[in-house]
Amino acid sequence: MWTRLIIKYGPALRVGSPTICIDKSHAKRITTGSKKMQGYQMWYEKYKNLMQPRHHEAFQVMTALSSGTASFSQLVRCKYLHNKLRIAKFLILKLFPSRARAMYR
C-alpha cells in the first residue's frame, strides 16, 4: 500500500511518533512463514525497477537472514553498513547460541 501511495503522490514524510493506535489483539496475522517470504518476493519483483542499489542489497540480506543462509562472505560483499550490521548480528548469535538465549529472555 505505501509503495503505491508514494509512487502516486511523491515522497512521504517520516513522522517521529505514532499518529494512530490500532488494537490488533483480536486479529490473526495473515503473513507468516513461507507465505510471508513469497509476498516479499512478489513485491520485490513488481517494484525492483524503482529501487536503489541499497534497497536491492537489503532485500538480499533479508532473504538470507530469513532462510538462515547469511554468511561471512555475504557480510564482506555488503556495501552498506546497516546490512553489514544485520548480518554480523546474525552470525554472532549463530556462533554463540547461549548468548542469543540470554539476550532474548
MDTraj code that builds the backbone (N, CA, C; nanometers):
import mdtraj as md
import numpy as np

residues = "MET TRP THR ARG LEU ILE ILE LYS TYR GLY PRO ALA LEU ARG VAL GLY SER PRO THR ILE CYS ILE ASP LYS SER HIS ALA LYS ARG ILE THR THR GLY SER LYS LYS MET GLN GLY TYR GLN MET TRP TYR GLU LYS TYR LYS ASN LEU MET GLN PRO ARG HIS HIS GLU ALA PHE GLN VAL MET THR ALA LEU SER SER GLY THR ALA SER PHE SER GLN LEU VAL ARG CYS LYS TYR LEU HIS ASN LYS LEU ARG ILE ALA LYS PHE LEU ILE LEU LYS LEU PHE PRO SER ARG ALA ARG ALA MET TYR ARG".split()
xyz = np.array([
    [0.0824, -0.1188, 0.0000],
    [0.0000, 0.0000, 0.0000],
    [0.0871, 0.1256, 0.0000],
    [0.1886, 0.1313, 0.0882],
    [0.2707, 0.2522, 0.0969],
    [0.3473, 0.2757, -0.0319],
    [0.3920, 0.1714, -0.0943],
    [0.4672, 0.1866, -0.2191],
    [0.3801, 0.2516, -0.3256],
    [0.2579, 0.2047, -0.3388],
    [0.1679, 0.2625, -0.4400],
    [0.1359, 0.4090, -0.4093],
    [0.1171, 0.4420, -0.2819],
    [0.0895, 0.5818, -0.2442],
    [0.2066, 0.6732, -0.2774],
    [0.3272, 0.6262, -0.2475],
    [0.4466, 0.7071, -0.2748],
    [0.4657, 0.7251, -0.4246],
    [0.4404, 0.6205, -0.5013],
    [0.4520, 0.6317, -0.6475],
    [0.3522, 0.7338, -0.7006],
    [0.2303, 0.7306, -0.6482],
    [0.1249, 0.8189, -0.6981],
    [0.1404, 0.9630, -0.6501],
    [0.1746, 0.9839, -0.5220],
    [0.1728, 1.1191, -0.4643],
    [0.3100, 1.1772, -0.4310],
    [0.4168, 1.0995, -0.4467],
    [0.5500, 1.1518, -0.4196],
    [0.6018, 1.1109, -0.2832],
    [0.7199, 1.1598, -0.2476],
    [0.7868, 1.1190, -0.1237],
    [0.6999, 1.1387, 0.0006],
    [0.7144, 1.0458, 0.0924],
    [0.6397, 1.0529, 0.2181],
    [0.7226, 1.1261, 0.3237],
    [0.6557, 1.1762, 0.4236],
    [0.7241, 1.2394, 0.5361],
    [0.7334, 1.1394, 0.6501],
    [0.8507, 1.1292, 0.7115],
    [0.8672, 1.0388, 0.8246],
    [0.8248, 1.1135, 0.9505],
    [0.7339, 1.0534, 1.0252],
    [0.6831, 1.1130, 1.1483],
    [0.7518, 1.0441, 1.2652],
    [0.7978, 1.1212, 1.3619],
    [0.8750, 1.0679, 1.4735],
    [0.7994, 0.9778, 1.5690],
    [0.6709, 0.9987, 1.5825],
    [0.5946, 0.9164, 1.6763],
    [0.4641, 0.8719, 1.6103],
    [0.4039, 0.7646, 1.6617],
    [0.2795, 0.7142, 1.6003],
    [0.1682, 0.8190, 1.6027],
    [0.0895, 0.8211, 1.4972],
    [-0.0223, 0.9157, 1.4901],
    [-0.1558, 0.8439, 1.5055],
    [-0.1503, 0.7110, 1.5184],
    [-0.2720, 0.6329, 1.5341],
    [-0.2399, 0.5086, 1.6177],
    [-0.3364, 0.4611, 1.6909],
    [-0.3197, 0.3412, 1.7725],
    [-0.4234, 0.2382, 1.7269],
    [-0.3763, 0.1204, 1.6900],
    [-0.4658, 0.0162, 1.6401],
    [-0.4595, -0.1045, 1.7324],
    [-0.5755, -0.1548, 1.7737],
    [-0.5828, -0.2739, 1.8565],
    [-0.5801, -0.3967, 1.7654],
    [-0.4675, -0.4712, 1.7691],
    [-0.4546, -0.5893, 1.6844],
    [-0.4607, -0.7178, 1.7664],
    [-0.5026, -0.7097, 1.8912],
    [-0.5018, -0.8266, 1.9777],
    [-0.5991, -0.9349, 1.9302],
    [-0.7024, -0.8975, 1.8623],
    [-0.8026, -0.9934, 1.8164],
    [-0.7742, -1.0487, 1.6766],
    [-0.6817, -0.9862, 1.6068],
    [-0.6564, -1.0232, 1.4672],
    [-0.5476, -1.1297, 1.4565],
    [-0.5650, -1.2208, 1.3640],
    [-0.4650, -1.3218, 1.3346],
    [-0.3820, -1.2717, 1.2169],
    [-0.2494, -1.2878, 1.2252],
    [-0.1619, -1.2436, 1.1157],
    [-0.1868, -1.3251, 0.9903],
    [-0.1851, -1.2579, 0.8769],
    [-0.2020, -1.3285, 0.7506],
    [-0.0654, -1.3670, 0.6943],
    [0.0342, -1.2848, 0.7220],
    [0.1666, -1.3093, 0.6643],
    [0.2560, -1.3794, 0.7649],
    [0.2624, -1.5088, 0.7553],
    [0.3521, -1.5874, 0.8402],
    [0.4229, -1.6917, 0.7549],
    [0.5395, -1.7326, 0.7998],
    [0.6113, -1.8414, 0.7347],
    [0.6454, -1.8178, 0.5894],
    [0.6273, -1.9217, 0.5089],
    [0.6665, -1.9173, 0.3681],
    [0.5808, -1.8187, 0.2884],
    [0.4566, -1.8004, 0.3273],
    [0.3694, -1.7058, 0.2560],
    [0.4231, -1.5632, 0.2696],
    [0.4810, -1.5339, 0.3841],
    [0.5378, -1.4011, 0.4077],
    [0.6516, -1.3738, 0.3086],
    [0.7455, -1.4687, 0.2965],
    [0.8573, -1.4501, 0.2045],
    [0.8104, -1.4502, 0.0596],
    [0.7094, -1.5292, 0.0309],
    [0.6527, -1.5316, -0.1043],
    [0.5940, -1.3937, -0.1385],
    [0.5275, -1.3312, -0.0429],
    [0.4723, -1.1972, -0.0626],
    [0.5807, -1.0933, -0.0830],
    [0.6876, -1.1023, -0.0008],
    [0.8002, -1.0097, -0.0174],
    [0.8623, -1.0247, -0.1562],
    [0.8768, -1.1500, -0.2011],
    [0.9368, -1.1759, -0.3325],
    [0.8506, -1.1166, -0.4437],
    [0.7200, -1.1317, -0.4328],
    [0.6286, -1.0754, -0.5337],
    [0.6379, -0.9227, -0.5351],
    [0.6413, -0.8623, -0.4172],
    [0.6521, -0.7162, -0.4063],
    [0.7846, -0.6690, -0.4673],
    [0.8933, -0.7409, -0.4342],
    [1.0249, -0.7057, -0.4867],
    [1.0262, -0.7126, -0.6395],
    [0.9743, -0.8204, -0.6955],
    [0.9718, -0.8356, -0.8416],
    [0.8914, -0.7238, -0.9078],
    [0.7837, -0.6825, -0.8440],
    [0.6976, -0.5795, -0.9021],
    [0.7638, -0.4414, -0.9001],
    [0.8381, -0.4106, -0.7937],
    [0.8900, -0.2742, -0.7774],
    [1.0424, -0.2622, -0.7859],
    [1.1146, -0.3687, -0.8210],
    [1.2610, -0.3631, -0.8190],
    [1.3183, -0.2599, -0.9159],
    [1.2467, -0.2309, -1.0225],
    [1.2961, -0.1313, -1.1185],
    [1.2962, 0.0105, -1.0595],
    [1.2247, 0.0329, -0.9498],
    [1.2201, 0.1648, -0.8854],
    [1.3199, 0.1781, -0.7710],
    [1.3888, 0.0686, -0.7387],
    [1.4747, 0.0666, -0.6206],
    [1.6164, 0.1111, -0.6493],
    [1.6802, 0.1578, -0.5423],
    [1.8205, 0.1964, -0.5468],
    [1.9047, 0.0746, -0.5085],
    [2.0355, 0.0775, -0.5373],
    [2.1216, -0.0375, -0.5036],
    [2.1122, -0.0805, -0.3567],
    [2.0977, 0.0143, -0.2650],
    [2.0906, -0.0223, -0.1231],
    [1.9632, -0.1016, -0.0924],
    [1.8564, -0.0753, -0.1666],
    [1.7323, -0.1497, -0.1476],
    [1.7477, -0.2943, -0.1964],
    [1.8160, -0.3103, -0.3104],
    [1.8397, -0.4454, -0.3631],
    [1.9234, -0.5262, -0.2631],
    [2.0272, -0.4621, -0.2105],
    [2.1126, -0.5309, -0.1140],
    [2.0351, -0.5662, 0.0126],
    [1.9516, -0.4745, 0.0600],
    [1.8714, -0.5002, 0.1801],
    [1.7771, -0.6183, 0.1580],
    [1.7213, -0.6294, 0.0390],
    [1.6324, -0.7411, 0.0102],
    [1.7091, -0.8730, 0.0111],
    [1.8290, -0.8738, -0.0482],
    [1.9111, -0.9949, -0.0479],
    [1.9477, -1.0354, 0.0947],
    [1.9803, -0.9369, 0.1779],
    [2.0151, -0.9649, 0.3173],
    [1.8938, -1.0199, 0.3911],
    [1.7782, -0.9578, 0.3744],
    [1.6566, -1.0049, 0.4406],
    [1.6250, -1.1488, 0.4011],
    [1.6406, -1.1798, 0.2729],
    [1.6143, -1.3145, 0.2245],
    [1.7114, -1.4145, 0.2879],
    [1.8393, -1.3798, 0.2931],
    [1.9398, -1.4689, 0.3521],
    [1.9161, -1.4880, 0.5015],
    [1.8793, -1.3802, 0.5707],
    [1.8552, -1.3907, 0.7151],
    [1.7322, -1.4753, 0.7442],
    [1.6284, -1.4581, 0.6679],
    [1.5051, -1.5324, 0.6945],
    [1.5209, -1.6811, 0.6628],
    [1.6091, -1.7137, 0.5682],
    [1.6316, -1.8548, 0.5351],
    [1.7461, -1.9149, 0.6172],
    [1.8154, -1.8300, 0.6947],
    [1.9259, -1.8785, 0.7775],
    [2.0528, -1.9072, 0.7006],
    [2.0666, -1.8487, 0.5812],
    [2.1829, -1.8779, 0.4962],
    [2.2826, -1.7621, 0.4869],
    [2.2657, -1.6596, 0.5692],
    [2.3599, -1.5474, 0.5649],
    [2.4987, -1.5986, 0.6007],
    [2.6004, -1.5481, 0.5317],
    [2.7363, -1.5982, 0.5516],
    [2.8354, -1.4830, 0.5688],
    [2.9562, -1.5206, 0.6115],
    [3.0615, -1.4206, 0.6277],
    [3.0966, -1.3579, 0.4934],
    [3.0956, -1.4362, 0.3874],
    [3.1280, -1.3806, 0.2548],
    [3.0235, -1.2771, 0.2120],
    [2.8980, -1.3009, 0.2485],
    [2.7946, -1.2021, 0.2175],
    [2.8174, -1.0751, 0.2991],
    [2.8603, -1.0908, 0.4228],
    [2.8922, -0.9757, 0.5080],
    [3.0015, -0.8908, 0.4435],
    [3.1039, -0.9563, 0.3935],
    [3.2159, -0.8846, 0.3306],
    [3.1705, -0.8139, 0.2028],
    [3.0819, -0.8775, 0.1258],
    [3.0357, -0.8186, -0.0011],
    [2.9412, -0.7006, 0.0170],
    [2.8762, -0.6897, 0.1324],
    [2.7813, -0.5797, 0.1543],
    [2.8508, -0.4447, 0.1454],
    [2.7839, -0.3500, 0.0836],
    [2.8384, -0.2153, 0.0701],
    [2.7841, -0.1202, 0.1766],
    [2.6698, -0.1546, 0.2342],
    [2.6015, -0.0616, 0.3231],
    [2.6094, -0.1093, 0.4678],
    [2.6450, -0.0182, 0.5566],
    [2.6707, -0.0502, 0.6968],
    [2.5519, -0.1174, 0.7645],
    [2.4316, -0.0682, 0.7412],
    [2.3135, -0.1246, 0.8060],
    [2.3006, -0.2742, 0.7741],
    [2.3247, -0.3103, 0.6493],
    [2.3161, -0.4508, 0.6097],
    [2.4294, -0.5329, 0.6706],
    [2.5489, -0.4741, 0.6763],
    [2.6622, -0.5427, 0.7401],
    [2.6309, -0.5725, 0.8866],
    [2.5718, -0.4767, 0.9565],
    [2.5397, -0.4955, 1.0977],
    [2.4346, -0.6036, 1.1175],
    [2.3361, -0.6088, 1.0309],
    [2.2313, -0.7117, 1.0420],
    [2.2912, -0.8514, 1.0256],
    [2.3795, -0.8682, 0.9263],
    [2.4416, -0.9991, 0.9052],
    [2.5373, -1.0318, 1.0191],
    [2.6156, -0.9330, 1.0639],
    [2.7103, -0.9568, 1.1739],
    [2.6372, -1.0039, 1.2990],
    [2.5261, -0.9407, 1.3322],
    [2.4478, -0.9808, 1.4490],
    [2.3986, -1.1244, 1.4326],
    [2.3484, -1.1581, 1.3134],
    [2.3011, -1.2930, 1.2859],
    [2.4131, -1.3950, 1.3063],
    [2.5318, -1.3665, 1.2499],
    [2.6431, -1.4607, 1.2582],
    [2.6921, -1.4777, 1.4022],
    [2.6984, -1.3689, 1.4772],
    [2.7420, -1.3769, 1.6174],
    [2.6439, -1.4607, 1.6979],
    [2.5151, -1.4364, 1.6790],
    [2.4148, -1.5125, 1.7530],
    [2.4133, -1.6597, 1.7105],
    [2.4489, -1.6857, 1.5854],
    [2.4562, -1.8240, 1.5369],
    [2.5775, -1.8957, 1.5978],
    [2.6880, -1.8225, 1.6132],
    [2.8089, -1.8816, 1.6720],
    [2.7967, -1.9024, 1.8223],
    [2.7205, -1.8157, 1.8880],
    [2.7071, -1.8219, 2.0335],
    [2.5594, -1.8319, 2.0715],
    [2.4973, -1.9475, 2.0502],
    [2.3534, -1.9611, 2.0759],
    [2.3150, -1.9369, 2.2220],
    [2.4031, -1.9706, 2.3162],
    [2.3689, -1.9470, 2.4572],
    [2.3592, -1.7976, 2.4850],
    [2.4429, -1.7206, 2.4200],
    [2.4371, -1.5739, 2.4348],
    [2.3069, -1.5208, 2.3751],
    [2.2635, -1.5803, 2.2647],
    [2.1401, -1.5380, 2.1991],
    [2.0219, -1.5615, 2.2922],
    [2.0183, -1.6777, 2.3595],
    [1.9086, -1.7061, 2.4513],
    [1.9073, -1.6060, 2.5657],
    [2.0256, -1.5695, 2.6152],
    [2.0337, -1.4741, 2.7266],
    [1.9867, -1.3353, 2.6828],
    [2.0144, -1.2979, 2.5578],
    [1.9762, -1.1644, 2.5098],
    [1.8255, -1.1520, 2.4918],
    [1.7590, -1.2614, 2.4559],
    [1.6162, -1.2533, 2.4215],
    [1.5258, -1.3168, 2.5248],
    [1.5659, -1.3158, 2.6489],
    [1.4772, -1.3659, 2.7577],
    [1.3808, -1.2608, 2.7997],
])
top = md.Topology()
chain = top.add_chain()
for i, resn in enumerate(residues, 1):
    res = top.add_residue(resn, chain, resSeq=i)
    for name in ("N", "CA", "C"):
        top.add_atom(name, md.element.get_by_symbol(name[0]), res)
traj = md.Trajectory(xyz[None], top)
